[in-house]
Amino acid sequence: MTSKQRAYLKSLASNLNPIFQVGKSSITPELTEAIAESFNNNELIKIAVLKNCADDPNEIGQVIAERTHAQLVQVIGKKIVLYKPDKKNPKIILPKANKE
């Protein structure tokens, strides 16, 4: 993913509300499964890490991205943004990568 594509996704994510929260129990198999299923309806997802979660939001973002086969767009404070394009019918069209 290019920086231009990442910036585009960040701008789209700025209007999103978190649809998942990571709490004291951190990343559970149920949470990972729910996030993976939500990619059936959404290509861009925002996740909030609650104050009672002891784990680092960057690490949480990396782990969830790996387990759901998504791309980590950004982590700002306690907010994580993930992107996973729909293979059949993508709703978000990324800017083309510049080939020089």
C-alpha positions in Angstrom: 0.0 0.0 0.0 1.4 3.4 -1.0 1.4 6.4 1.3 -1.1 8.1 -1.0 -3.5 5.1 -0.7 -2.9 5.1 3.1 -3.7 8.8 3.3 -6.9 8.3 1.3 -8.0 5.5 3.7 -7.2 7.7 6.7 -9.4 10.5 5.4 -12.3 8.0 4.9 -11.7 6.6 8.4 -11.8 10.0 10.1 -15.6 10.0 9.9 -16.0 6.4 11.2 -17.1 5.5 14.7 -15.4 2.5 16.3 -17.5 -0.6 15.8 -15.4 -2.8 18.1 -13.8 -2.3 21.5 -10.8 -4.1 22.9 -11.0 -4.3 26.7 -9.4 -6.0 29.6 -9.3 -9.4 28.1 -7.5 -8.0 25.0 -7.7 -10.0 21.8 -10.0 -13.0 22.2 -10.7 -15.6 19.5 -14.4 -14.4 19.6 -13.3 -10.8 19.0 -11.0 -11.8 16.1 -13.8 -13.8 14.5 -16.4 -11.0 14.9 -13.9 -8.5 13.3 -13.3 -11.0 10.4 -17.0 -11.4 9.8 -17.6 -7.6 9.9 -15.3 -7.4 6.8 -18.1 -9.0 4.9 -20.1 -5.8 5.2 -17.3 -3.2 5.7 -14.0 -2.7 4.0 -12.7 -0.1 6.5 -13.1 -0.7 10.2 -12.2 1.4 13.3 -11.5 -0.3 16.6 -11.2 1.4 20.0 -8.8 0.1 22.6 -10.2 0.8 26.1 -8.2 2.2 29.0 -8.4 -1.0 30.9 -6.6 -2.9 28.2 -2.9 -3.3 29.2 -1.7 -4.2 25.7 -0.1 -1.8 23.3 -2.6 -0.6 20.6 0.1 -1.0 17.9 0.7 -4.6 18.8 -3.1 -5.2 19.0 -3.5 -3.7 15.5 -0.7 -5.9 14.0 -2.1 -9.1 15.5 -5.7 -8.4 14.5 -4.5 -7.5 10.9 -2.6 -10.7 10.7 -5.4 -12.9 12.0 -8.1 -11.3 9.8 -5.8 -11.0 6.7 -6.4 -7.2 6.7 -4.1 -4.3 6.3 -3.3 -2.0 9.3 -3.9 1.5 8.0 -3.1 3.5 11.2 -3.0 3.5 14.9 -3.7 6.9 16.6 -3.7 6.8 20.3 -6.2 4.1 21.2 -7.9 3.9 17.8 -7.0 1.3 15.2 -8.0 1.4 11.5 -8.0 -1.7 9.4 -8.7 -2.2 5.7 -9.6 -5.3 3.8 -10.9 -4.9 0.3 -13.9 -7.0 -0.9 -12.5 -9.4 -3.5 -15.7 -9.6 -5.6 -17.2 -6.1 -5.3 -14.9 -3.5 -3.7 -16.7 -0.4 -2.5 -13.6 1.6 -1.8 -11.5 2.4 -4.9 -7.9 3.2 -3.9 -5.9 5.8 -5.8 -3.6 4.2 -8.3 0.0 3.6 -7.3 2.4 5.8 -9.2 4.8 3.8 -11.3 8.0 5.6 -12.1 
